[in-house]
Amino acid sequence: MEFASVREFKTHASEFIRRKEAVMVFRNGKPAGVFIPWEDINVDDEVRRAALKALVAKVAKERQEKGITEEEVLEDFATFRKDRRGREHRAFGTDRRESE
């Protein structure tokens, strides 16, 4: 595991990601967070599970505070994906309807 200040991590984030190694991030000498590459084989499944559980709990809490249902979130993702696909096709000058 590597160690970095928030400033260092922010400045060199892409380098840390390419190294595919976990990074403990410190703010004012105290732990502020941990970056765990998704594909990092050096990180135990237990650590990944704990990180995902914490993330899910945070998202659920924020959804509840804002009064947003899980269905609304899923609908937003579906709309985003559909819109993104449309933008990608337009960016490359192609449209599925034109090719048919």
Secondary structure, 3 states (H helix, E strand, C coil): CEEEEHHHHHHCHHHHHHHCCCEEEEECCEEEEEECCCCCCCCCHHHHHHHHHHHHHHHHHHHHHHCCCHHHHHHHHHHHHHHHHHHHHHHCCCCHHHHC
